[in-house]
Amino acid sequence: MTDDPQHTGAPGAEPGPGYVLRAGVHTLRVATRAIADEITALWNAQVAEDAPEQDYARLVGPEDAWTGAGPVWDRVPDCRTVHRLLATVGPDGSLGGERAGERLRWEFESGSYTALPCRTRIEQRPGGRLEVEAQGTDPVEVAAGFATALDQARERLG
């Protein structure tokens, strides 16, 4: 459900019959009931017990069925733990807004899923600040990539 080339093995774009599944805010079409059931079980095992009903995965009825062409998953999408470090570097090199975390991410969660050990991003923000982010599947690589990206951001501001 993304054009991101890192998603090798992603589903084909052949329209046709399938099952429509909602997993939180994500809507996806899968080829078989078995795939739908497995995604539903795996997704729902990750949802907190006190979460609102709309956070759970579920098959949707015919009235909500997929009406256009689009990708059909013919396998269970990959799901893995993605580690993330984020901070803002001020014009003077100071660090702010530091956040760290890890979360299970699904292949259909474009922008937050990666199968890479580490990928980094440096982005200009208002006020002459730079946002620095590292995320990936290897926490050691993410920490090293984050440190390198911080150095690069400070050099750009320097």
Rosetta constraint file for C-alpha pairs under 8 A:
AtomPair CA 1 CA 10 HARMONIC 7.78 0.50
AtomPair CA 1 CA 11 HARMONIC 7.83 0.50
AtomPair CA 1 CA 28 HARMONIC 7.73 0.50
AtomPair CA 1 CA 71 HARMONIC 6.29 0.50
AtomPair CA 1 CA 108 HARMONIC 5.65 0.50
AtomPair CA 1 CA 110 HARMONIC 7.52 0.50
AtomPair CA 2 CA 7 HARMONIC 7.75 0.50
AtomPair CA 2 CA 108 HARMONIC 7.00 0.50
AtomPair CA 2 CA 110 HARMONIC 6.07 0.50
AtomPair CA 3 CA 7 HARMONIC 7.92 0.50
AtomPair CA 4 CA 110 HARMONIC 7.76 0.50
AtomPair CA 6 CA 114 HARMONIC 7.46 0.50
AtomPair CA 6 CA 115 HARMONIC 7.53 0.50
AtomPair CA 7 CA 107 HARMONIC 7.13 0.50
AtomPair CA 10 CA 73 HARMONIC 7.24 0.50
AtomPair CA 10 CA 77 HARMONIC 7.90 0.50
AtomPair CA 11 CA 71 HARMONIC 5.68 0.50
AtomPair CA 11 CA 72 HARMONIC 5.51 0.50
AtomPair CA 11 CA 73 HARMONIC 4.69 0.50
AtomPair CA 11 CA 74 HARMONIC 6.18 0.50
AtomPair CA 11 CA 75 HARMONIC 7.82 0.50
AtomPair CA 12 CA 71 HARMONIC 5.43 0.50
AtomPair CA 12 CA 72 HARMONIC 6.05 0.50
AtomPair CA 12 CA 73 HARMONIC 7.25 0.50
AtomPair CA 13 CA 69 HARMONIC 7.12 0.50
AtomPair CA 13 CA 70 HARMONIC 5.21 0.50
AtomPair CA 13 CA 71 HARMONIC 4.18 0.50
AtomPair CA 13 CA 72 HARMONIC 6.34 0.50
AtomPair CA 14 CA 69 HARMONIC 6.94 0.50
AtomPair CA 14 CA 70 HARMONIC 6.70 0.50
AtomPair CA 14 CA 71 HARMONIC 6.42 0.50
AtomPair CA 14 CA 72 HARMONIC 6.77 0.50
AtomPair CA 15 CA 68 HARMONIC 7.41 0.50
AtomPair CA 15 CA 69 HARMONIC 4.74 0.50
AtomPair CA 15 CA 70 HARMONIC 5.97 0.50
AtomPair CA 15 CA 71 HARMONIC 7.19 0.50
AtomPair CA 15 CA 72 HARMONIC 7.23 0.50
AtomPair CA 16 CA 69 HARMONIC 7.76 0.50
AtomPair CA 17 CA 31 HARMONIC 7.16 0.50
AtomPair CA 18 CA 29 HARMONIC 6.20 0.50
AtomPair CA 18 CA 30 HARMONIC 5.47 0.50
AtomPair CA 18 CA 31 HARMONIC 4.58 0.50
AtomPair CA 18 CA 32 HARMONIC 6.18 0.50
AtomPair CA 18 CA 33 HARMONIC 7.97 0.50
AtomPair CA 18 CA 72 HARMONIC 7.40 0.50
AtomPair CA 19 CA 29 HARMONIC 5.48 0.50
AtomPair CA 19 CA 30 HARMONIC 5.22 0.50
AtomPair CA 19 CA 31 HARMONIC 6.31 0.50
AtomPair CA 19 CA 32 HARMONIC 6.54 0.50
AtomPair CA 19 CA 33 HARMONIC 6.56 0.50
AtomPair CA 19 CA 36 HARMONIC 6.88 0.50
AtomPair CA 19 CA 59 HARMONIC 7.14 0.50
AtomPair CA 19 CA 65 HARMONIC 7.97 0.50
AtomPair CA 20 CA 27 HARMONIC 7.05 0.50
AtomPair CA 20 CA 28 HARMONIC 5.81 0.50
AtomPair CA 20 CA 29 HARMONIC 4.47 0.50
AtomPair CA 20 CA 30 HARMONIC 6.44 0.50
AtomPair CA 20 CA 59 HARMONIC 5.90 0.50
AtomPair CA 20 CA 60 HARMONIC 5.86 0.50
AtomPair CA 20 CA 65 HARMONIC 6.06 0.50
AtomPair CA 20 CA 66 HARMONIC 6.44 0.50
AtomPair CA 21 CA 27 HARMONIC 5.73 0.50
AtomPair CA 21 CA 28 HARMONIC 5.37 0.50
AtomPair CA 21 CA 29 HARMONIC 6.11 0.50
AtomPair CA 21 CA 30 HARMONIC 7.45 0.50
AtomPair CA 21 CA 36 HARMONIC 6.73 0.50
AtomPair CA 21 CA 57 HARMONIC 6.90 0.50
AtomPair CA 21 CA 58 HARMONIC 5.68 0.50
AtomPair CA 21 CA 59 HARMONIC 4.46 0.50
AtomPair CA 21 CA 60 HARMONIC 5.89 0.50
AtomPair CA 22 CA 26 HARMONIC 5.62 0.50
AtomPair CA 22 CA 27 HARMONIC 4.50 0.50
AtomPair CA 22 CA 28 HARMONIC 6.49 0.50
AtomPair CA 22 CA 56 HARMONIC 7.92 0.50
AtomPair CA 22 CA 57 HARMONIC 5.33 0.50
AtomPair CA 22 CA 58 HARMONIC 5.45 0.50
AtomPair CA 22 CA 59 HARMONIC 6.31 0.50
AtomPair CA 22 CA 60 HARMONIC 6.86 0.50
AtomPair CA 23 CA 27 HARMONIC 6.38 0.50
AtomPair CA 23 CA 40 HARMONIC 7.41 0.50
AtomPair CA 23 CA 43 HARMONIC 7.04 0.50
AtomPair CA 23 CA 55 HARMONIC 6.74 0.50
AtomPair CA 23 CA 56 HARMONIC 5.94 0.50
AtomPair CA 23 CA 57 HARMONIC 3.94 0.50
AtomPair CA 23 CA 58 HARMONIC 6.55 0.50
AtomPair CA 24 CA 54 HARMONIC 5.87 0.50
AtomPair CA 24 CA 55 HARMONIC 4.14 0.50
AtomPair CA 24 CA 56 HARMONIC 5.69 0.50
AtomPair CA 24 CA 57 HARMONIC 6.15 0.50
AtomPair CA 25 CA 54 HARMONIC 7.87 0.50
AtomPair CA 25 CA 55 HARMONIC 7.32 0.50
AtomPair CA 26 CA 108 HARMONIC 7.87 0.50
AtomPair CA 26 CA 109 HARMONIC 7.70 0.50
AtomPair CA 28 CA 71 HARMONIC 7.97 0.50
AtomPair CA 28 CA 72 HARMONIC 7.49 0.50
AtomPair CA 28 CA 73 HARMONIC 7.75 0.50
AtomPair CA 29 CA 66 HARMONIC 7.35 0.50
AtomPair CA 29 CA 71 HARMONIC 6.94 0.50
AtomPair CA 29 CA 72 HARMONIC 5.09 0.50
AtomPair CA 29 CA 73 HARMONIC 6.26 0.50
AtomPair CA 30 CA 35 HARMONIC 6.60 0.50
AtomPair CA 30 CA 36 HARMONIC 6.25 0.50
AtomPair CA 30 CA 72 HARMONIC 5.07 0.50
AtomPair CA 30 CA 73 HARMONIC 4.51 0.50
AtomPair CA 30 CA 74 HARMONIC 6.09 0.50
AtomPair CA 30 CA 75 HARMONIC 7.75 0.50
AtomPair CA 31 CA 35 HARMONIC 7.13 0.50
AtomPair CA 31 CA 72 HARMONIC 6.05 0.50
AtomPair CA 31 CA 73 HARMONIC 5.97 0.50
AtomPair CA 31 CA 74 HARMONIC 5.19 0.50
AtomPair CA 31 CA 75 HARMONIC 7.90 0.50
AtomPair CA 32 CA 36 HARMONIC 6.44 0.50
AtomPair CA 32 CA 74 HARMONIC 7.40 0.50
AtomPair CA 33 CA 37 HARMONIC 6.03 0.50
AtomPair CA 34 CA 38 HARMONIC 6.17 0.50
AtomPair CA 35 CA 39 HARMONIC 6.15 0.50
AtomPair CA 35 CA 74 HARMONIC 7.56 0.50
AtomPair CA 35 CA 75 HARMONIC 6.37 0.50
AtomPair CA 35 CA 76 HARMONIC 5.84 0.50
AtomPair CA 36 CA 40 HARMONIC 6.06 0.50
AtomPair CA 36 CA 59 HARMONIC 7.38 0.50
AtomPair CA 37 CA 41 HARMONIC 6.14 0.50
AtomPair CA 38 CA 42 HARMONIC 6.13 0.50
AtomPair CA 38 CA 76 HARMONIC 7.25 0.50
AtomPair CA 39 CA 43 HARMONIC 5.87 0.50
AtomPair CA 39 CA 57 HARMONIC 7.82 0.50
AtomPair CA 39 CA 76 HARMONIC 6.36 0.50
AtomPair CA 39 CA 77 HARMONIC 7.90 0.50
AtomPair CA 40 CA 44 HARMONIC 5.92 0.50
AtomPair CA 40 CA 56 HARMONIC 7.95 0.50
AtomPair CA 40 CA 57 HARMONIC 5.07 0.50
AtomPair CA 40 CA 58 HARMONIC 6.18 0.50
AtomPair CA 41 CA 45 HARMONIC 6.13 0.50
AtomPair CA 41 CA 57 HARMONIC 7.94 0.50
AtomPair CA 42 CA 46 HARMONIC 6.85 0.50
AtomPair CA 43 CA 47 HARMONIC 6.80 0.50
AtomPair CA 43 CA 56 HARMONIC 7.22 0.50
AtomPair CA 43 CA 57 HARMONIC 6.26 0.50
AtomPair CA 44 CA 56 HARMONIC 5.57 0.50
AtomPair CA 44 CA 57 HARMONIC 6.05 0.50
AtomPair CA 47 CA 51 HARMONIC 6.68 0.50
AtomPair CA 47 CA 55 HARMONIC 7.09 0.50
AtomPair CA 47 CA 56 HARMONIC 6.66 0.50
AtomPair CA 51 CA 55 HARMONIC 6.41 0.50
AtomPair CA 51 CA 56 HARMONIC 7.91 0.50
AtomPair CA 52 CA 56 HARMONIC 7.64 0.50
AtomPair CA 60 CA 64 HARMONIC 5.97 0.50
AtomPair CA 60 CA 65 HARMONIC 6.76 0.50
AtomPair CA 61 CA 65 HARMONIC 6.38 0.50
AtomPair CA 73 CA 77 HARMONIC 7.39 0.50
AtomPair CA 77 CA 106 HARMONIC 6.61 0.50
AtomPair CA 77 CA 107 HARMONIC 5.54 0.50
AtomPair CA 77 CA 108 HARMONIC 7.02 0.50
AtomPair CA 78 CA 106 HARMONIC 5.83 0.50
AtomPair CA 78 CA 107 HARMONIC 5.25 0.50
AtomPair CA 79 CA 104 HARMONIC 6.47 0.50
AtomPair CA 79 CA 105 HARMONIC 5.49 0.50
AtomPair CA 79 CA 106 HARMONIC 4.33 0.50
AtomPair CA 79 CA 107 HARMONIC 6.17 0.50
AtomPair CA 80 CA 104 HARMONIC 5.25 0.50
AtomPair CA 80 CA 105 HARMONIC 5.61 0.50
AtomPair CA 80 CA 106 HARMONIC 6.75 0.50
AtomPair CA 80 CA 115 HARMONIC 7.70 0.50
AtomPair CA 80 CA 137 HARMONIC 7.39 0.50
AtomPair CA 81 CA 102 HARMONIC 6.45 0.50
AtomPair CA 81 CA 103 HARMONIC 5.35 0.50
AtomPair CA 81 CA 104 HARMONIC 4.24 0.50
AtomPair CA 81 CA 105 HARMONIC 6.12 0.50
AtomPair CA 81 CA 137 HARMONIC 6.08 0.50
AtomPair CA 82 CA 102 HARMONIC 5.48 0.50
AtomPair CA 82 CA 103 HARMONIC 5.57 0.50
AtomPair CA 82 CA 104 HARMONIC 6.12 0.50
AtomPair CA 82 CA 105 HARMONIC 6.39 0.50
AtomPair CA 82 CA 112 HARMONIC 7.93 0.50
AtomPair CA 82 CA 113 HARMONIC 6.95 0.50
AtomPair CA 82 CA 114 HARMONIC 7.01 0.50
AtomPair CA 82 CA 135 HARMONIC 6.49 0.50
AtomPair CA 82 CA 136 HARMONIC 5.13 0.50
AtomPair CA 82 CA 137 HARMONIC 4.86 0.50
AtomPair CA 82 CA 138 HARMONIC 7.83 0.50
AtomPair CA 83 CA 100 HARMONIC 7.74 0.50
AtomPair CA 83 CA 101 HARMONIC 5.89 0.50
AtomPair CA 83 CA 102 HARMONIC 4.23 0.50
AtomPair CA 83 CA 103 HARMONIC 6.72 0.50
AtomPair CA 83 CA 135 HARMONIC 5.33 0.50
AtomPair CA 83 CA 136 HARMONIC 5.37 0.50
AtomPair CA 83 CA 137 HARMONIC 6.00 0.50
AtomPair CA 83 CA 138 HARMONIC 7.13 0.50
AtomPair CA 83 CA 139 HARMONIC 5.96 0.50
AtomPair CA 83 CA 142 HARMONIC 6.97 0.50
AtomPair CA 84 CA 99 HARMONIC 7.97 0.50
AtomPair CA 84 CA 100 HARMONIC 5.59 0.50
AtomPair CA 84 CA 101 HARMONIC 5.35 0.50
AtomPair CA 84 CA 102 HARMONIC 5.96 0.50
AtomPair CA 84 CA 133 HARMONIC 7.20 0.50
AtomPair CA 84 CA 134 HARMONIC 5.72 0.50
AtomPair CA 84 CA 135 HARMONIC 4.25 0.50
AtomPair CA 84 CA 136 HARMONIC 6.77 0.50
AtomPair CA 84 CA 142 HARMONIC 7.10 0.50
AtomPair CA 85 CA 98 HARMONIC 7.52 0.50
AtomPair CA 85 CA 99 HARMONIC 5.83 0.50
AtomPair CA 85 CA 100 HARMONIC 4.52 0.50
AtomPair CA 85 CA 101 HARMONIC 6.74 0.50
AtomPair CA 85 CA 133 HARMONIC 5.65 0.50
AtomPair CA 85 CA 134 HARMONIC 5.31 0.50
AtomPair CA 85 CA 135 HARMONIC 6.40 0.50
AtomPair CA 85 CA 142 HARMONIC 7.38 0.50
AtomPair CA 85 CA 143 HARMONIC 7.47 0.50
AtomPair CA 85 CA 146 HARMONIC 6.81 0.50
AtomPair CA 86 CA 97 HARMONIC 7.60 0.50
AtomPair CA 86 CA 98 HARMONIC 5.64 0.50
AtomPair CA 86 CA 99 HARMONIC 5.12 0.50
AtomPair CA 86 CA 100 HARMONIC 6.37 0.50
AtomPair CA 86 CA 131 HARMONIC 7.33 0.50
AtomPair CA 86 CA 132 HARMONIC 5.69 0.50
AtomPair CA 86 CA 133 HARMONIC 4.41 0.50
AtomPair CA 86 CA 134 HARMONIC 6.62 0.50
AtomPair CA 87 CA 95 HARMONIC 6.61 0.50
AtomPair CA 87 CA 96 HARMONIC 5.87 0.50
AtomPair CA 87 CA 97 HARMONIC 5.21 0.50
AtomPair CA 87 CA 98 HARMONIC 4.28 0.50
AtomPair CA 87 CA 99 HARMONIC 6.35 0.50
AtomPair CA 87 CA 131 HARMONIC 5.90 0.50
AtomPair CA 87 CA 132 HARMONIC 5.41 0.50
AtomPair CA 87 CA 133 HARMONIC 6.65 0.50
AtomPair CA 88 CA 95 HARMONIC 5.76 0.50
AtomPair CA 88 CA 96 HARMONIC 5.11 0.50
AtomPair CA 88 CA 97 HARMONIC 5.81 0.50
AtomPair CA 88 CA 98 HARMONIC 6.99 0.50
AtomPair CA 88 CA 129 HARMONIC 6.52 0.50
AtomPair CA 88 CA 130 HARMONIC 5.58 0.50
AtomPair CA 88 CA 131 HARMONIC 4.39 0.50
AtomPair CA 88 CA 132 HARMONIC 6.01 0.50
AtomPair CA 89 CA 93 HARMONIC 5.57 0.50
AtomPair CA 89 CA 94 HARMONIC 5.52 0.50
AtomPair CA 89 CA 95 HARMONIC 4.80 0.50
AtomPair CA 89 CA 96 HARMONIC 6.39 0.50
AtomPair CA 89 CA 129 HARMONIC 5.58 0.50
AtomPair CA 89 CA 130 HARMONIC 5.18 0.50
AtomPair CA 89 CA 131 HARMONIC 6.32 0.50
AtomPair CA 89 CA 132 HARMONIC 7.37 0.50
AtomPair CA 89 CA 150 HARMONIC 7.61 0.50
AtomPair CA 89 CA 153 HARMONIC 7.11 0.50
AtomPair CA 89 CA 154 HARMONIC 7.16 0.50
AtomPair CA 90 CA 94 HARMONIC 5.09 0.50
AtomPair CA 90 CA 95 HARMONIC 6.37 0.50
AtomPair CA 90 CA 96 HARMONIC 7.43 0.50
AtomPair CA 90 CA 128 HARMONIC 6.84 0.50
AtomPair CA 90 CA 129 HARMONIC 4.63 0.50
AtomPair CA 90 CA 130 HARMONIC 6.70 0.50
AtomPair CA 91 CA 127 HARMONIC 7.95 0.50
AtomPair CA 91 CA 128 HARMONIC 5.62 0.50
AtomPair CA 91 CA 129 HARMONIC 5.66 0.50
AtomPair CA 91 CA 157 HARMONIC 6.01 0.50
AtomPair CA 92 CA 157 HARMONIC 7.65 0.50
AtomPair CA 92 CA 158 HARMONIC 7.96 0.50
AtomPair CA 93 CA 154 HARMONIC 5.61 0.50
AtomPair CA 93 CA 157 HARMONIC 7.23 0.50
AtomPair CA 93 CA 158 HARMONIC 7.81 0.50
AtomPair CA 105 CA 109 HARMONIC 6.62 0.50
AtomPair CA 105 CA 112 HARMONIC 6.74 0.50
AtomPair CA 105 CA 113 HARMONIC 5.26 0.50
AtomPair CA 105 CA 114 HARMONIC 7.98 0.50
AtomPair CA 106 CA 113 HARMONIC 5.95 0.50
AtomPair CA 107 CA 113 HARMONIC 5.65 0.50
AtomPair CA 107 CA 114 HARMONIC 7.43 0.50
AtomPair CA 108 CA 113 HARMONIC 7.56 0.50
AtomPair CA 109 CA 113 HARMONIC 5.73 0.50
AtomPair CA 114 CA 135 HARMONIC 7.91 0.50
AtomPair CA 114 CA 136 HARMONIC 6.16 0.50
AtomPair CA 114 CA 137 HARMONIC 7.30 0.50
AtomPair CA 115 CA 136 HARMONIC 6.93 0.50
AtomPair CA 115 CA 137 HARMONIC 6.43 0.50
AtomPair CA 116 CA 136 HARMONIC 5.56 0.50
AtomPair CA 116 CA 137 HARMONIC 6.17 0.50
AtomPair CA 117 CA 135 HARMONIC 7.94 0.50
AtomPair CA 117 CA 136 HARMONIC 4.74 0.50
AtomPair CA 117 CA 137 HARMONIC 4.69 0.50
AtomPair CA 117 CA 138 HARMONIC 4.81 0.50
AtomPair CA 117 CA 139 HARMONIC 7.97 0.50
AtomPair CA 117 CA 141 HARMONIC 6.21 0.50
AtomPair CA 117 CA 142 HARMONIC 7.14 0.50
AtomPair CA 118 CA 134 HARMONIC 6.57 0.50
AtomPair CA 118 CA 135 HARMONIC 5.45 0.50
AtomPair CA 118 CA 136 HARMONIC 4.09 0.50
AtomPair CA 118 CA 137 HARMONIC 6.61 0.50
AtomPair CA 118 CA 138 HARMONIC 6.69 0.50
AtomPair CA 118 CA 141 HARMONIC 5.72 0.50
AtomPair CA 118 CA 142 HARMONIC 5.15 0.50
AtomPair CA 118 CA 145 HARMONIC 6.67 0.50
AtomPair CA 119 CA 134 HARMONIC 5.63 0.50
AtomPair CA 119 CA 135 HARMONIC 5.56 0.50
AtomPair CA 119 CA 136 HARMONIC 6.11 0.50
AtomPair CA 119 CA 142 HARMONIC 7.48 0.50
AtomPair CA 119 CA 145 HARMONIC 7.29 0.50
AtomPair CA 120 CA 132 HARMONIC 7.45 0.50
AtomPair CA 120 CA 133 HARMONIC 5.54 0.50
AtomPair CA 120 CA 134 HARMONIC 4.28 0.50
AtomPair CA 120 CA 135 HARMONIC 6.51 0.50
AtomPair CA 120 CA 145 HARMONIC 6.52 0.50
AtomPair CA 120 CA 146 HARMONIC 6.91 0.50
AtomPair CA 120 CA 149 HARMONIC 6.80 0.50
AtomPair CA 121 CA 131 HARMONIC 7.86 0.50
AtomPair CA 121 CA 132 HARMONIC 5.81 0.50
AtomPair CA 121 CA 133 HARMONIC 5.16 0.50
AtomPair CA 121 CA 134 HARMONIC 6.45 0.50
AtomPair CA 121 CA 149 HARMONIC 7.48 0.50
AtomPair CA 122 CA 130 HARMONIC 6.46 0.50
AtomPair CA 122 CA 131 HARMONIC 5.58 0.50
AtomPair CA 122 CA 132 HARMONIC 4.64 0.50
AtomPair CA 122 CA 133 HARMONIC 6.55 0.50
AtomPair CA 122 CA 149 HARMONIC 7.00 0.50
AtomPair CA 122 CA 153 HARMONIC 6.87 0.50
AtomPair CA 123 CA 130 HARMONIC 5.49 0.50
AtomPair CA 123 CA 131 HARMONIC 5.09 0.50
AtomPair CA 123 CA 132 HARMONIC 6.64 0.50
AtomPair CA 124 CA 128 HARMONIC 7.18 0.50
AtomPair CA 124 CA 129 HARMONIC 6.22 0.50
AtomPair CA 124 CA 130 HARMONIC 4.63 0.50
AtomPair CA 124 CA 131 HARMONIC 6.34 0.50
AtomPair CA 125 CA 129 HARMONIC 5.08 0.50
AtomPair CA 125 CA 130 HARMONIC 5.40 0.50
AtomPair CA 125 CA 131 HARMONIC 6.51 0.50
AtomPair CA 130 CA 153 HARMONIC 6.63 0.50
AtomPair CA 132 CA 146 HARMONIC 7.37 0.50
AtomPair CA 132 CA 149 HARMONIC 6.53 0.50
AtomPair CA 132 CA 150 HARMONIC 6.48 0.50
AtomPair CA 132 CA 153 HARMONIC 7.37 0.50
AtomPair CA 133 CA 146 HARMONIC 6.54 0.50
AtomPair CA 133 CA 149 HARMONIC 7.72 0.50
AtomPair CA 134 CA 142 HARMONIC 5.64 0.50
AtomPair CA 134 CA 143 HARMONIC 7.55 0.50
AtomPair CA 134 CA 145 HARMONIC 6.21 0.50
AtomPair CA 134 CA 146 HARMONIC 5.12 0.50
AtomPair CA 134 CA 149 HARMONIC 7.85 0.50
AtomPair CA 135 CA 142 HARMONIC 5.67 0.50
AtomPair CA 136 CA 141 HARMONIC 7.61 0.50
AtomPair CA 136 CA 142 HARMONIC 5.92 0.50
AtomPair CA 137 CA 142 HARMONIC 7.75 0.50
AtomPair CA 138 CA 142 HARMONIC 6.12 0.50
AtomPair CA 139 CA 143 HARMONIC 6.16 0.50
AtomPair CA 140 CA 144 HARMONIC 6.27 0.50
AtomPair CA 141 CA 145 HARMONIC 5.89 0.50
AtomPair CA 142 CA 146 HARMONIC 5.94 0.50
AtomPair CA 143 CA 147 HARMONIC 6.26 0.50
AtomPair CA 144 CA 148 HARMONIC 6.29 0.50
AtomPair CA 145 CA 149 HARMONIC 6.06 0.50
AtomPair CA 146 CA 150 HARMONIC 6.07 0.50
AtomPair CA 147 CA 151 HARMONIC 6.35 0.50
AtomPair CA 148 CA 152 HARMONIC 6.28 0.50
AtomPair CA 149 CA 153 HARMONIC 6.08 0.50
AtomPair CA 150 CA 154 HARMONIC 6.22 0.50
AtomPair CA 151 CA 155 HARMONIC 6.21 0.50
AtomPair CA 152 CA 156 HARMONIC 6.23 0.50
AtomPair CA 153 CA 157 HARMONIC 6.31 0.50
AtomPair CA 154 CA 158 HARMONIC 5.85 0.50
